[in-house]
């Protein structure tokens, strides 16, 4: 042990000691500050981490089940970092783009078919809606029904281009057996379908669901079944052999060989429409439709005179029938108004000195305002009420009588007029 006796040196050692203490304290403060700054920097960086691919050592460390690594709390992934878009990871060959498009089109077709079926059921008969060459057609308007029609009627939402879709009116049973078609059981009957062309084929659906996809050739063959171009329409003369043949087939159908008063027979190469009555009751007017198969006529639609909307009802049953064969008058609307004798007409004939006895009348058929009469001498007269007064006019033919009544009344009274 060294003993310092000199007071001067004692103070020197004390001063050196104090300096050494201060230096140590400064060094210690600087280290704590740097440590604190290091923690602050790490905290700021934690708000915006940088993703670094793991090294082999890090991977090995992750596999090391040491107590220290088990005690560490795993860091949750930030969903905003490295987000993967599903469609980018899916191989191109497995993307269901075509399936999605088919589903979209199918849903559109079902909507169109449902709207068309409802519109046809509610409004079709009054508007003369029918199948023309397999497509839904408005006979009175002279145009095909489109999606715009269904939108205007309030049965379909907007947005479906008319040019992209065809609205069909066909028998679902006609689709059975076509390759690619599977018809729902409740769509087998005559009803509305919708179709669109996709990849050279036709995708079809009914209101009940998807029917299938058929080739363009099969699609055209389907529509061909509803072709109504059956040749030129003619009105048969009572002197023709075919006239009598058709009446004979009607007699076979009715089971009795009656003599008929025929109003008219119109026909093409496939069908004939006959308006007639028996000779006992001229007011009991009937309208039959016959079909020619291998030169044999068969009654296929009897009592069409009961149909208030014959264009739609006959087309539903005979979709290949040319509705131009139907007369312009509708017999059902005259039910109960047709009589076999009109007193006012008989009085007019007496006034015109056309007859001297009612027994001279061999044929008469009338309504409350018009009548047609044939006398025993072959003379023909049209009688009509004008301002409450009945008048009689002599005519030379059934066409002349029909034209005169249309001129006087604006109505076709062809069902009263006996065929020449």
C-alpha positions in Angstrom: 0.0 0.0 0.0 1.3 3.4 -1.0 0.8 6.2 1.4 0.8 9.7 -0.2 2.0 12.2 2.3 2.3 15.2 0.1 -1.1 17.1 0.0 -0.4 18.3 -3.5 -0.2 14.8 -5.0 -3.3 13.8 -3.0 -5.4 16.4 -4.7 -4.0 15.3 -8.1 -5.1 11.7 -7.6 -8.6 12.7 -6.5 -9.0 14.9 -9.7 -7.9 12.0 -12.0 -10.4 9.7 -10.3 -13.2 12.1 -10.8 -12.3 12.5 -14.5 -12.3 8.7 -15.0 -15.7 8.5 -13.4 -17.2 11.1 -15.7 -15.7 9.4 -18.8 -17.3 6.1 -17.8 -20.7 7.7 -17.2 -20.6 9.4 -20.6 -19.7 6.2 -22.3 -22.5 4.4 -20.5 -25.1 7.1 -21.6 -24.1 7.0 -25.2 -24.6 3.2 -25.3 -28.1 3.4 -23.8 -29.0 6.1 -26.3 -27.9 4.1 -29.3 -29.7 1.1 -27.9 -32.9 3.2 -27.5 -32.6 4.6 -31.0 -32.2 1.1 -32.4 -35.5 0.1 -30.7 -37.3 3.1 -32.1 -36.0 2.4 -35.6 -37.2 -1.2 -35.4 -40.6 0.0 -34.2 -41.1 2.3 -37.2 -39.9 -0.3 -39.7 -42.5 -2.8 -38.2 -45.3 -0.6 -39.6 -44.0 -1.2 -43.1 -42.3 -4.6 -43.3 -40.3 -5.6 -46.3 -41.0 -9.2 -47.4 -37.6 -10.9 -47.9 -37.4 -14.4 -49.3 -36.3 -16.9 -46.6 -32.8 -18.2 -46.8 -31.8 -21.8 -46.3 -30.7 -21.0 -42.8 -34.0 -19.4 -42.0 -35.8 -22.5 -43.3 -33.6 -24.8 -41.2 -34.3 -22.6 -38.2 -38.0 -22.8 -38.8 -37.7 -26.6 -38.7 -35.6 -26.5 -35.4 -38.0 -27.3 -32.6 -35.9 -25.5 -30.0 -37.7 -24.1 -26.9 -36.7 -20.5 -27.9 -38.4 -20.8 -31.3 -41.6 -22.4 -29.8 -42.0 -19.5 -27.5 -42.0 -16.9 -30.3 -45.4 -15.6 -31.3 -46.0 -16.0 -35.1 -46.5 -12.8 -37.1 -49.9 -12.6 -38.9 -49.8 -12.1 -42.7 -50.9 -8.7 -43.9 -53.7 -9.3 -46.4 -52.6 -6.3 -48.4 -49.2 -7.8 -49.1 -48.7 -10.4 -51.9 -52.5 -10.9 -52.6 -53.1 -13.7 -55.2 -55.9 -13.3 -57.7 -57.6 -16.7 -58.1 -58.1 -16.3 -61.9 -54.4 -15.7 -62.3 -53.4 -18.9 -60.6 -56.0 -21.1 -62.6 -54.6 -22.7 -65.7 -56.1 -21.2 -68.9 -57.4 -24.6 -70.1 -59.6 -25.0 -67.0 -61.2 -21.5 -66.9 -65.0 -22.0 -67.3 -65.5 -19.0 -69.5 -67.6 -20.9 -72.1 -69.7 -22.5 -69.3 -70.5 -19.0 -67.8 -71.5 -17.7 -71.3 -73.8 -20.7 -71.8 -75.4 -20.2 -68.4 -76.0 -16.6 -69.1 -77.6 -17.3 -72.5 -79.6 -20.2 -71.0 -81.0 -17.9 -68.3 -81.9 -15.3 -71.0 -83.6 -18.0 -73.1 -85.7 -19.2 -70.2 -86.7 -15.6 -69.4 -87.8 -15.0 -73.0 -89.6 -18.3 -73.3 -91.5 -17.7 -70.0 -92.4 -14.2 -71.0 -93.5 -15.4 -74.5 -95.6 -18.2 -73.1 -97.4 -15.9 -70.7 -98.0 -13.2 -73.3 -99.2 -15.9 -75.8 -101.6 -17.3 -73.2 -103.0 -14.0 -72.1 -103.1 -11.9 -75.3 -102.2 -14.3 -78.2 -105.7 -15.4 -79.3 -107.0 -11.8 -79.5 -104.0 -10.7 -81.6 -104.0 -13.7 -83.8 -100.6 -15.0 -82.5 -99.6 -18.2 -84.3 -96.7 -20.3 -85.4 -95.5 -19.3 -88.8 -92.7 -21.5 -90.1 -92.0 -22.4 -86.4 -91.6 -18.8 -85.1 -94.1 -16.8 -83.0 -96.0 -14.5 -85.4 -98.8 -11.9 -85.0 -101.2 -12.6 -87.9 -103.2 -9.4 -87.5 -100.1 -7.2 -87.2 -98.2 -9.1 -89.9 -94.9 -9.4 -88.0 -92.9 -11.8 -85.9 -92.9 -11.4 -82.2 -89.5 -10.3 -80.7 -88.1 -9.5 -77.3 -89.1 -5.9 -77.9 -92.8 -7.0 -78.1 -92.5 -8.8 -74.8 -90.9 -5.8 -73.2 -93.6 -3.5 -74.5 -96.2 -5.9 -73.1 -94.6 -5.8 -69.7 -93.5 -9.5 -69.5 -89.8 -9.1 -70.1 -87.0 -6.8 -68.8 -85.2 -4.6 -71.2 -81.7 -5.3 -72.5 -82.1 -8.4 -74.7 -81.4 -7.6 -78.4 -84.2 -8.9 -80.7 -81.6 -9.9 -83.3 -79.8 -12.2 -80.9 -82.8 -14.5 -80.1 -85.5 -16.3 -82.0 -88.9 -16.9 -80.3 -90.4 -20.3 -81.4 -93.9 -21.7 -81.2 -93.5 -25.4 -81.7 -94.5 -28.8 -80.3 -91.9 -29.9 -77.7 -92.4 -33.4 -78.8 -90.9 -32.5 -82.2 -87.6 -31.9 -80.4 -87.5 -35.4 -78.9 -85.0 -37.6 -80.7 -82.9 -34.7 -82.0 -79.3 -35.1 -81.1 -78.4 -32.8 -78.2 -82.0 -32.1 -77.1 -83.6 -33.3 -73.8 -87.1 -31.8 -73.5 -88.6 -31.3 -70.0 -91.7 -33.4 -69.5 -94.0 -30.3 -69.1 -92.7 -28.8 -72.3 -93.8 -31.6 -74.7 -96.9 -29.8 -75.9 -97.4 -26.8 -78.3 -95.7 -23.9 -76.6 -93.2 -21.1 -76.7 -89.4 -21.8 -76.9 -86.5 -19.5 -77.3 -83.3 -20.1 -79.3 -80.0 -18.4 -79.9 -77.1 -19.3 -82.2 -73.9 -20.2 -80.4 -70.7 -21.6 -82.0 -72.6 -22.6 -85.2 -75.3 -24.4 -83.2 -78.6 -23.4 -81.6 -79.1 -23.3 -77.9 -82.8 -23.8 -77.0 -84.8 -23.5 -73.8 -88.4 -23.5 -72.7 -90.0 -21.8 -69.7 -89.2 -25.0 -67.8 -85.5 -24.9 -68.5 -82.7 -25.8 -70.9 -83.7 -28.1 -73.8 -80.2 -28.5 -75.3 -78.0 -27.5 -78.1 -78.8 -28.8 -81.6 -77.1 -28.5 -85.0 -78.1 -25.8 -87.4 -79.3 -28.5 -89.8 -81.6 -30.1 -87.2 -82.8 -26.6 -86.2 -83.8 -25.9 -89.8 -85.5 -29.3 -90.1 -87.5 -28.5 -87.0 -88.8 -25.3 -88.5 -89.6 -27.0 -91.8 -92.3 -29.0 -90.1 -94.2 -25.8 -89.6 -94.0 -24.7 -93.2 -97.4 -23.4 -94.3 -96.7 -22.9 -98.0 -99.0 -25.6 -99.3 -99.6 -24.3 -102.8 -102.0 -21.8 -104.3 -105.3 -21.2 -102.6 -108.4 -21.6 -104.8 -112.1 -21.5 -104.4 -113.8 -24.6 -105.8 -116.6 -24.4 -108.3 -119.7 -26.4 -107.5 -119.3 -28.0 -110.9 -115.9 -29.5 -110.1 -115.4 -33.2 -109.3 -113.2 -32.3 -106.2 -116.1 -30.3 -104.8 -118.3 -33.4 -104.7 -115.5 -35.6 -103.4 -115.0 -33.3 -100.4 -118.7 -33.3 -99.6 -118.7 -37.1 -99.8 -115.9 -37.3 -97.2 -117.9 -35.0 -94.9 -120.8 -37.3 -95.3 -118.6 -40.2 -94.3 -117.4 -38.3 -91.2 -120.9 -37.4 -90.1 -122.2 -40.9 -90.8 -125.1 -39.9 -93.0 -125.3 -38.9 -96.7 -127.1 -35.6 -96.6 -127.5 -33.0 -99.2 -125.8 -29.8 -98.2 -126.2 -26.1 -98.8 -122.6 -25.1 -99.3 -121.5 -21.5 -98.7 -118.0 -22.0 -100.0 -115.1 -24.5 -100.3 -111.5 -23.1 -100.3 -108.5 -25.3 -100.6 -104.7 -25.6 -101.3 -102.6 -28.7 -101.9 -102.9 -29.8 -98.3 -106.1 -28.6 -96.7 -109.7 -27.6 -97.5 -112.1 -25.4 -95.5 -115.8 -26.1 -96.1 -118.7 -23.8 -94.8 -122.0 -25.5 -95.1 -125.4 -26.5 -93.6 -127.8 -29.3 -94.2 -131.0 -28.6 -96.2 -133.3 -29.0 -93.2 -131.9 -26.1 -91.2 -130.0 -23.4 -93.1 -129.2 -21.6 -89.9 -127.1 -24.5 -88.6 -123.9 -23.5 -90.3 -120.8 -25.6 -89.8 -117.2 -25.1 -90.8 -114.9 -28.2 -91.3 -111.2 -28.4 -92.1 -110.1 -31.4 -94.1 -106.6 -32.6 -94.9 -105.5 -34.4 -98.0 -103.2 -37.4 -97.5 -102.4 -39.5 -100.6 -105.4 -38.1 -102.4 -107.8 -39.0 -99.6 -109.6 -36.3 -97.7 -110.1 -36.6 -94.0 -111.9 -34.3 -91.6 -109.1 -33.1 -89.1 -110.9 -30.1 -87.5 -114.7 -30.3 -87.3 -116.9 -27.6 -85.8 -114.4 -24.8 -86.3 -117.6 -22.6 -86.3 -117.4 -22.7 -82.5 -113.9 -21.1 -82.3 -114.0 -17.4 -81.5 -110.3 -17.0 -82.4 -109.8 -19.5 -85.2 -106.5 -18.2 -86.4 -104.8 -19.1 -83.0 -106.9 -22.2 -82.1 -106.6 -23.9 -85.6 -102.9 -23.1 -85.7 -102.4 -24.7 -82.3 -103.9 -27.9 -83.6 -102.7 -27.8 -87.2 -99.5 -25.6 -87.2 -98.8 -26.4 -90.9 -102.2 -25.1 -91.9 -102.3 -22.0 -94.0 -104.7 -19.7 -92.1 -105.3 -17.7 -95.3 -107.7 -20.5 -96.1 -110.0 -19.3 -93.3 -112.9 -17.0 -94.2 -112.7 -13.4 -93.1 -115.8 -13.8 -91.0 -115.9 -15.6 -87.6 -119.0 -17.8 -87.3 -118.7 -18.1 -83.5 -119.4 -14.4 -83.2 -122.7 -14.8 -85.1 -123.9 -17.7 -82.9 -127.6 -17.2 -82.0 -128.0 -14.4 -84.6 -128.5 -16.5 -87.7 -132.0 -17.6 -88.6 -133.4 -19.6 -91.5 -136.3 -17.2 -92.2 -136.4 -13.4 -91.9 -139.9 -11.9 -92.0 -138.6 -8.5 -93.0 -136.9 -10.0 -96.0 -140.0 -11.9 -97.1 -142.0 -8.6 -96.9 -139.4 -6.8 -99.0 -139.6 -9.5 -101.7 -143.4 -9.1 -101.8 -142.9 -5.3 -102.1 -140.5 -5.7 -104.9 -143.0 -8.1 -106.7 -140.2 -10.7 -106.7 -142.7 -13.3 -105.3 -146.4 -13.7 -105.1 -146.2 -16.6 -102.5 -143.7 -17.5 -99.8 -143.6 -21.0 -101.2 -141.5 -19.7 -104.1 -138.6 -19.3 -101.6 -136.5 -22.4 -101.8 -133.5 -21.1 -99.8 -133.1 -18.4 -97.2 -130.5 -17.6 -94.5 -130.5 -14.4 -92.6 -129.6 -12.3 -89.6 -131.6 -9.5 -88.0 -130.4 -7.0 -90.6 -129.5 -9.0 -93.8 -130.8 -12.0 -95.8 -130.0 -14.0 -98.9 -132.8 -15.7 -100.8 -133.0 -18.1 -103.8 -136.3 -18.5 -105.5 -137.7 -21.5 -107.3 -137.1 -19.9 -110.7 -133.4 -19.6 -109.9 -133.5 -15.8 -109.1 -131.3 -14.6 -106.3 -132.0 -11.6 -104.0 -130.1 -9.8 -101.3 -132.4 -8.2 -98.7 -131.2 -5.7 -96.1 -132.6 -3.3 -93.5 -131.8 0.4 -94.1 -133.1 2.9 -91.6 -135.5 0.3 -90.3 -137.0 -0.4 -93.8 -136.3 -3.7 -95.5 -135.3 -3.6 -99.2 -134.7 -6.4 -101.8 -132.1 -6.2 -104.5 -131.7 -8.7 -107.4 -128.2 -10.1 -107.9 -126.8 -12.4 -110.6 -124.2 -14.3 -108.6 -123.0 -15.2 -105.1 -120.0 -12.9 -105.6 -122.3 -10.1 -106.6 -124.5 -10.7 -103.5 -121.4 -10.7 -101.2 -120.1 -7.5 -102.7 -123.5 -5.7 -102.4 -123.9 -6.6 -98.7 -120.3 -5.5 -98.0 -121.0 -2.2 -99.7 -124.2 -1.6 -97.8 -123.0 -2.8 -94.3 -119.2 -3.0 -94.4 -119.4 -6.6 -93.2 -118.7 -9.9 -94.9 -121.9 -11.9 -94.9 -120.5 -14.7 -97.0 -121.9 -17.3 -94.5 -125.4 -16.4 -95.6 -124.8 -16.6 -99.4 -125.3 -19.9 -101.2 -122.4 -21.0 -103.4 -123.1 -20.9 -107.1 
